[in-house]
Amino acid sequence: MFAFLDKLVFRVAGNILIYFVVLGLLGSSFGKLLGEQTVVDTIRLINFTDPIALGILELTCAVLLGIPATRKIGILMCTAYIGGIIVGEQALNGKPVPGFFLMSVLWLGTFLRHPETFFDKPDGLLTSED
């Protein structure tokens, strides 16, 4: 009886999580594009000399993820980019908690918003037949 409401709640929650990742990536990309000194110094620690190129790549990932028509390629690009964040944090002998957090939020949002990505049936977990 309330299957539509359940789907609507999952879709809204998924969108909120996905746009949370978009906002995080946008903020980080603007820090790189504007040349914030702490960001530039951290990027140089992993021997990457051009923060502008990294900022443009991050901005592209965020925009593709934020537009519903390009979301699938955005999810793919953001997954690869955030994987690079995790590797960079490991290379600095740090704990890759921010990267794991972003990746988890991205895939939880994708799971809630686009369950067809994970299941054969379009309804996924939302069927009462199982």
Helices and strands as residue ranges (DSSP letters): H 3-33, H 37-45, H 51-66, G 68-70, H 71-91, H 97-113, G 115-117, G 124-126
